[in-house]
Amino acid sequence: MPEADQDTGAASATRNTPARISVWAALLGAGLIAGIFLTPMFWLLYGGLYTLLVFASGVVAIPAGHLGRRRGKHLGGRDRGVALLGIVTGWVLILFALLLVLAYAGLLAGLAYFADSTS
């Protein structure tokens, strides 16, 4: 029985959890971006929430990716590429969130200008 416990302990010791967290956060953010493009009406209604979640996914993916790269170095290169994917995707998510803020502000400013010009 103790041998089975040692086997599961050894398997979890070689797992690169930060790299996996990084890539899952990046995938969540990419899924939210797909949701924004597939359902633009929901983005208009819940734009702030979508943008916050995309930004938060990027903020989680970047430090977890850096930790995963460092842990991967100690594990002989295990999941270092996955961690790098999380880092790059995290930065893209943050950039996209900032573009969403600009788009939402531009939409509101355009609507305000249109409403003011018709009266």
Secondary structure, 3 states (H helix, E strand, C coil): CHHHHHHHHHHHHCCCHHHHHHHHHHHHHHHHHHHHHHCHHHHHHCHHHHHHHHHHHHHHHHHHHHHHHHHHHHCCCCCHHHHHHHHHHHHHHHHHHHHHHHHHHHHHHHHHHHHHHHC
